Amino acid sequence: MRIDRTTLNRNIKPLIEAGFIEVNAGVDPRSRQILLTAEGKSVIYVWKIVRQERWMKREKQM
């Protein structure tokens, strides 16, 4: 995937600082591996629940 390095860094920096993702060295010295942390996974889990609840609420209103 080709993404401008400055754009990518600007977008993931808040996620790293919040502890949601971590960046490790990749197989190739030019690459990086971006992983979800346990906290990041829990945030996604909660987000999915909230999204589903909002969707169901919206459906009931229609």
MIGUFI-480939 format. One line per 4 residues: number of its first residue (from 1); their letters; for each residue x, y, z of C-alpha. Coordinates in Angstrom, 1 decimal, always signed. Example, Ala and Ser with C-alpha at 12.3 -4.5 7.8 and 13.67 -1.06 7.14 Angstrom:
REM residues 2
1> AS> +12.3,-4.5,+7.8 ~ +13.7,-1.1,+7.1
//
This chain:
REM residues 62
1> MRID> +0.0,+0.0,+0.0 ~ +1.4,+3.4,-0.9 ~ +0.5,+6.2,+1.5 ~ +2.4,+9.4,+2.0
5> RTTL> +4.5,+9.0,+5.0 ~ +3.7,+12.4,+6.6 ~ +0.0,+11.8,+6.2 ~ +0.2,+8.4,+7.7
9> NRNI> +2.3,+9.5,+10.6 ~ +0.0,+12.4,+11.3 ~ -3.0,+10.1,+11.4 ~ -1.6,+7.3,+13.5
13> KPLI> +0.3,+9.5,+16.0 ~ -2.9,+10.1,+18.2 ~ -3.6,+6.4,+18.2 ~ -0.1,+5.5,+19.3
17> EAGF> -0.3,+8.2,+22.1 ~ -3.6,+6.8,+23.3 ~ -2.2,+3.3,+23.4 ~ -4.5,+1.9,+20.8
21> IEVN> -1.8,+0.8,+18.3 ~ +1.9,+0.0,+18.4 ~ +4.4,+0.3,+15.6 ~ +7.1,-2.3,+15.3
25> AGVD> +9.9,-2.9,+12.8 ~ +8.8,-4.9,+9.7 ~ +10.5,-7.8,+8.0 ~ +12.1,-5.3,+5.6
29> PRSR> +14.0,-2.4,+7.2 ~ +11.9,+0.0,+5.1 ~ +8.6,-1.4,+6.4 ~ +6.7,-1.1,+9.7
33> QILL> +4.2,-3.4,+11.3 ~ +1.2,-1.7,+12.9 ~ -0.7,-3.7,+15.5 ~ -3.8,-3.1,+17.6
37> TAEG> -3.0,-3.3,+21.4 ~ -5.3,-5.0,+23.8 ~ -6.8,-1.5,+24.7 ~ -7.3,-0.8,+21.0
41> KSVI> -9.2,-4.1,+20.6 ~ -11.4,-3.3,+23.5 ~ -12.2,+0.1,+22.1 ~ -13.2,-1.4,+18.8
45> YVWK> -15.4,-4.0,+20.7 ~ -17.2,-1.2,+22.6 ~ -17.5,+0.8,+19.4 ~ -19.2,-2.1,+17.6
49> IVRQ> -21.7,-2.5,+20.5 ~ -22.5,+1.3,+20.5 ~ -22.8,+1.3,+16.7 ~ -25.3,-1.6,+16.8
53> ERWM> -27.4,+0.0,+19.5 ~ -27.6,+3.3,+17.6 ~ -28.5,+1.4,+14.4 ~ -31.3,-0.5,+16.2
57> KREK> -32.6,+2.8,+17.8 ~ -32.6,+4.5,+14.4 ~ -34.5,+1.5,+12.8 ~ -37.2,+1.7,+15.5
61> QM> -37.7,+5.4,+14.8 ~ -38.4,+4.8,+11.1
//
